[in-house]
Amino acid sequence: MKAMLALLAGMVLLIVILLLSNRSLQHDLNNAVQQHDALTVQLHQRDQLITELNQQMQQRADAELALRQDLSTAAQVMQSREQERQRSLHDNPQSRQWADAELPADVSRLHDRPAFSSASDYLHWLSGGQFLPGSVQPSAH
C-alpha cells in the first residue's frame, strides 16, 4: 500500500511537472506565433515599399527618356535653325553685313557688368546705378 501511495504521489508529481512544462511550451509557442505574425506584417510592408520604389524608378526612367527625347529634338531644331541662319548669311550679303556690324555703344554698355559672387552684390550694383532723368512734361493725371 505504501508503494502504491508512493507511486501515486510520483505520478501526481510527474503530472504537475508535465502541466508546468506544457504551460511554458504553450507560452513559447504564443510568443513564436506573435513574432511570426509581426515578421509577416513587416515582410508585407517591405514588399509594398519595394513595389512603390520600382514604380517610382520606372516613372523616373520614363521621365528621363522623355527629357532626353525633348533635348534631342531641341538640339535638332537648334541645329537646323543655325544651318538656316548660316545659309541666310552666306546667300544674302546684306544680312552678312548686318550680322558683322558692331553693336551701338549704348547697347554694348548694357551687356557690361561685373562678375557677382552673391545676390547681395548684384542688388548693391543695381542700386548704385544712375537713375533715369525725370520727365520734362508733367503727368496728365
C-alpha atoms as a printed R data frame, in Angstrom:
    type eleno elety resid chain resno      x       y       z
1   ATOM     1    CA   MET     A     1  0.000   0.000   0.000
2   ATOM     2    CA   LYS     A     2  2.895   2.330   0.800
3   ATOM     3    CA   ALA     A     3  4.324   1.523  -2.559
4   ATOM     4    CA   MET     A     4  1.001   2.326  -4.160
5   ATOM     5    CA   LEU     A     5  0.848   5.691  -2.373
6   ATOM     6    CA   ALA     A     6  4.436   6.450  -3.335
7   ATOM     7    CA   LEU     A     7  3.691   5.518  -6.938
8   ATOM     8    CA   LEU     A     8  0.516   7.653  -6.899
9   ATOM     9    CA   ALA     A     9  2.445  10.584  -5.375
10  ATOM    10    CA   GLY     A    10  5.160  10.158  -8.024
11  ATOM    11    CA   MET     A    11  2.555  10.140 -10.785
12  ATOM    12    CA   VAL     A    12  0.886  13.261  -9.387
13  ATOM    13    CA   LEU     A    13  4.283  14.967  -9.196
14  ATOM    14    CA   LEU     A    14  5.034  13.885 -12.785
15  ATOM    15    CA   ILE     A    15  1.635  15.220 -13.961
16  ATOM    16    CA   VAL     A    16  2.308  18.585 -12.235
17  ATOM    17    CA   ILE     A    17  5.752  18.776 -13.884
18  ATOM    18    CA   LEU     A    18  4.256  17.918 -17.285
19  ATOM    19    CA   LEU     A    19  1.488  20.535 -16.846
20  ATOM    20    CA   LEU     A    20  4.028  23.227 -15.927
21  ATOM    21    CA   SER     A    21  6.231  22.214 -18.845
22  ATOM    22    CA   ASN     A    22  3.192  22.261 -21.165
23  ATOM    23    CA   ARG     A    23  2.273  25.746 -19.910
24  ATOM    24    CA   SER     A    24  5.811  27.020 -20.567
25  ATOM    25    CA   LEU     A    25  5.822  25.470 -24.045
26  ATOM    26    CA   GLN     A    26  2.397  26.984 -24.799
27  ATOM    27    CA   HIS     A    27  3.724  30.409 -23.744
28  ATOM    28    CA   ASP     A    28  6.781  29.955 -26.001
29  ATOM    29    CA   LEU     A    29  4.519  28.891 -28.863
30  ATOM    30    CA   ASN     A    30  2.336  32.006 -28.416
31  ATOM    31    CA   ASN     A    31  5.438  34.216 -28.464
32  ATOM    32    CA   ALA     A    32  6.704  32.475 -31.606
33  ATOM    33    CA   VAL     A    33  3.302  32.947 -33.305
34  ATOM    34    CA   GLN     A    34  3.306  36.652 -32.394
35  ATOM    35    CA   GLN     A    35  6.837  37.071 -33.746
36  ATOM    36    CA   HIS     A    36  5.861  35.212 -36.903
37  ATOM    37    CA   ASP     A    37  2.841  37.494 -37.380
38  ATOM    38    CA   ALA     A    38  4.966  40.606 -36.791
39  ATOM    39    CA   LEU     A    39  7.581  39.407 -39.269
40  ATOM    40    CA   THR     A    40  4.868  38.591 -41.816
41  ATOM    41    CA   VAL     A    41  3.487  42.141 -41.493
42  ATOM    42    CA   GLN     A    42  6.981  43.597 -41.869
43  ATOM    43    CA   LEU     A    43  7.645  41.432 -44.903
44  ATOM    44    CA   HIS     A    44  4.373  42.546 -46.490
45  ATOM    45    CA   GLN     A    45  5.207  46.211 -45.809
46  ATOM    46    CA   ARG     A    46  8.677  45.700 -47.286
47  ATOM    47    CA   ASP     A    47  7.184  44.133 -50.396
48  ATOM    48    CA   GLN     A    48  4.792  47.082 -50.780
49  ATOM    49    CA   LEU     A    49  7.689  49.516 -50.375
50  ATOM    50    CA   ILE     A    50  9.729  47.647 -52.983
51  ATOM    51    CA   THR     A    51  6.759  47.759 -55.368
52  ATOM    52    CA   GLU     A    52  6.313  51.507 -54.810
53  ATOM    53    CA   LEU     A    53 10.034  52.158 -55.290
54  ATOM    54    CA   ASN     A    54 10.044  50.124 -58.500
55  ATOM    55    CA   GLN     A    55  7.085  52.157 -59.775
56  ATOM    56    CA   GLN     A    56  8.838  55.414 -58.898
57  ATOM    57    CA   MET     A    57 12.019  54.194 -60.569
58  ATOM    58    CA   GLN     A    58 10.055  53.324 -63.723
59  ATOM    59    CA   GLN     A    59  8.335  56.733 -63.692
60  ATOM    60    CA   ARG     A    60 11.699  58.474 -63.348
61  ATOM    61    CA   ALA     A    61 13.153  56.377 -66.146
62  ATOM    62    CA   ASP     A    62 10.184  57.282 -68.360
63  ATOM    63    CA   ALA     A    63 10.562  60.967 -67.452
64  ATOM    64    CA   GLU     A    64 14.297  60.817 -68.162
65  ATOM    65    CA   LEU     A    65 13.642  59.227 -71.535
66  ATOM    66    CA   ALA     A    66 11.085  61.926 -72.361
67  ATOM    67    CA   LEU     A    67 13.562  64.642 -71.342
68  ATOM    68    CA   ARG     A    68 16.309  63.070 -73.429
69  ATOM    69    CA   GLN     A    69 13.968  62.942 -76.424
70  ATOM    70    CA   ASP     A    70 12.972  66.578 -75.856
71  ATOM    71    CA   LEU     A    71 16.640  67.526 -75.589
72  ATOM    72    CA   SER     A    72 17.415  65.674 -78.792
73  ATOM    73    CA   THR     A    73 14.514  67.361 -80.570
74  ATOM    74    CA   ALA     A    74 15.609  70.769 -79.284
75  ATOM    75    CA   ALA     A    75 19.181  70.117 -80.426
76  ATOM    76    CA   GLN     A    76 17.932  69.142 -83.888
77  ATOM    77    CA   VAL     A    77 15.762  72.269 -84.087
78  ATOM    78    CA   MET     A    78 18.663  74.428 -82.927
79  ATOM    79    CA   GLN     A    79 20.989  72.814 -85.466
80  ATOM    80    CA   SER     A    80 18.529  73.328 -88.320
81  ATOM    81    CA   ARG     A    81 17.991  76.965 -87.290
82  ATOM    82    CA   GLU     A    82 21.737  77.539 -87.115
83  ATOM    83    CA   GLN     A    83 22.158  75.983 -90.565
84  ATOM    84    CA   GLU     A    84 19.352  78.177 -91.879
85  ATOM    85    CA   ARG     A    85 20.985  81.239 -90.324
86  ATOM    86    CA   GLN     A    86 24.353  80.323 -91.847
87  ATOM    87    CA   ARG     A    87 22.732  79.840 -95.261
88  ATOM    88    CA   SER     A    88 20.984  83.185 -94.898
89  ATOM    89    CA   LEU     A    89 24.252  84.915 -94.044
90  ATOM    90    CA   HIS     A    90 26.018  83.170 -96.901
91  ATOM    91    CA   ASP     A    91 23.335  83.890 -99.503
92  ATOM    92    CA   ASN     A    92 22.446  87.447 -98.527
93  ATOM    93    CA   PRO     A    93 25.328  89.968 -98.362
94  ATOM    94    CA   GLN     A    94 23.087  92.499 -96.592
95  ATOM    95    CA   SER     A    95 22.371  90.054 -93.773
96  ATOM    96    CA   ARG     A    96 26.065  89.208 -93.509
97  ATOM    97    CA   GLN     A    97 26.971  92.890 -93.266
98  ATOM    98    CA   TRP     A    98 24.287  93.460 -90.622
99  ATOM    99    CA   ALA     A    99 25.445  90.442 -88.559
100 ATOM   100    CA   ASP     A   100 29.103  91.522 -88.723
101 ATOM   101    CA   ALA     A   101 28.372  95.112 -87.684
102 ATOM   102    CA   GLU     A   102 29.260  96.166 -84.150
103 ATOM   103    CA   LEU     A   103 26.501  96.990 -81.733
104 ATOM   104    CA   PRO     A   104 25.975 100.654 -80.867
105 ATOM   105    CA   ALA     A   105 27.914 101.793 -77.801
106 ATOM   106    CA   ASP     A   106 24.774 102.176 -75.649
107 ATOM   107    CA   VAL     A   107 23.652  98.632 -76.454
108 ATOM   108    CA   SER     A   108 27.134  97.225 -75.808
109 ATOM   109    CA   ARG     A   109 27.214  99.019 -72.467
110 ATOM   110    CA   LEU     A   110 24.044  97.166 -71.443
111 ATOM   111    CA   HIS     A   111 26.000  93.922 -71.689
112 ATOM   112    CA   ASP     A   112 28.823  95.181 -69.447
113 ATOM   113    CA   ARG     A   113 28.514  94.256 -65.800
114 ATOM   114    CA   PRO     A   114 30.908  92.953 -63.195
115 ATOM   115    CA   ALA     A   115 31.019  89.358 -62.000
116 ATOM   116    CA   PHE     A   116 28.922  88.856 -58.883
117 ATOM   117    CA   SER     A   117 29.743  86.468 -56.070
118 ATOM   118    CA   SER     A   118 26.364  86.750 -54.341
119 ATOM   119    CA   ALA     A   119 22.846  88.079 -54.756
120 ATOM   120    CA   SER     A   120 23.575  90.939 -52.356
121 ATOM   121    CA   ASP     A   121 26.471  92.090 -54.599
122 ATOM   122    CA   TYR     A   122 24.067  92.147 -57.542
123 ATOM   123    CA   LEU     A   123 21.487  94.160 -55.571
124 ATOM   124    CA   HIS     A   124 24.185  96.590 -54.457
125 ATOM   125    CA   TRP     A   125 25.323  97.015 -58.068
126 ATOM   126    CA   LEU     A   126 21.719  97.617 -59.185
127 ATOM   127    CA   SER     A   127 21.066 100.238 -56.523
128 ATOM   128    CA   GLY     A   128 24.321 102.021 -57.319
129 ATOM   129    CA   GLY     A   129 23.363 102.703 -60.918
130 ATOM   130    CA   GLN     A   130 22.306 106.030 -62.343
131 ATOM   131    CA   PHE     A   131 18.660 106.948 -62.202
132 ATOM   132    CA   LEU     A   132 16.673 107.787 -65.303
133 ATOM   133    CA   PRO     A   133 16.126 111.513 -65.836
134 ATOM   134    CA   GLY     A   134 12.748 112.870 -64.845
135 ATOM   135    CA   SER     A   135 10.073 113.644 -67.391
136 ATOM   136    CA   VAL     A   136 10.073 117.186 -68.725
137 ATOM   137    CA   GLN     A   137  6.312 117.211 -69.135
138 ATOM   138    CA   PRO     A   138  4.021 116.825 -66.121
139 ATOM   139    CA   SER     A   139  1.783 113.834 -65.929
140 ATOM   140    CA   ALA     A   140 -1.689 114.137 -67.458
141 ATOM   141    CA   HIS     A   141 -3.328 112.605 -64.395
